[in-house]
């Protein structure tokens, strides 16, 4: 990891498209990981922000229907 990996609080808010209040809530609830090296300013890793974004994927209808078909399929008689 190098210093280029870290972004400021303001940059992280802009990157995620959320308000500073929302960002404070998410970091306080430990939904978004943050770094506070000197006890005052918060810093974030873009790669960790991307993981948070990727963790809340909304599946398309076709994928949901396929999963439903797989669940409701009866096992083959032996």
Order of alpha helices (4+ residues) and beta strands (2+ residues): beta-alpha-alpha-beta-alpha-alpha
